[in-house]
Amino acid sequence: MISSLLASGDILLDLGINPVVLATQVVIFVITFVLLSRILFGRALGHMQQREEEVRQAQEAIRRDRAEVERMTKEYEAQLAKVDKEGYDRTQTILSEALAAAQASVGKAQAEARARSESAIAQIDREKKGTLESLRSDVTRLTLEVAEKVLDTRLDPNVHGAEVRKFIQERS
């Protein structure tokens, strides 16, 4: 019964709806929707996909930079261990030389051994400080580079580098 009323179109006229106007509005709506989905929605979706790719690339770059920082930290620690071992080896060599010289001339050998030990320790300390400063400088430079990439901003090594060096000094 309802289908026969709808088919005849009398029910629409009884409700005050013009079927031609209704059909025209449906066609205009469909055309508008298709145009918007192709023009506007397509562009918006394209921009969203582009932004998603940019975010993915930035995350990948951050992951690579973190891995590089971890690698450099391990190298730094290995270098420190090497410097410590070299210092230990040099100290052992100096001590054995001092013992051999002490057997020949106890007084003279003890004085020479003290002088050489102090000189070697001072030299080791200078080398260790130089190496530490060099490694800190590298870590500071890399930290600034990572921060520049993450923040996408140019950082001044004179201004920001001092803050990074201060932070590294506090952690050492």
Summary of the structure (lengths in Angstrom):
residues: 172
radius of gyration: 39.1
end to end distance: 89.2
largest distance: 130.8
contacts: 415
relative contact order: 0.06
helix: 92%
strand: 0%
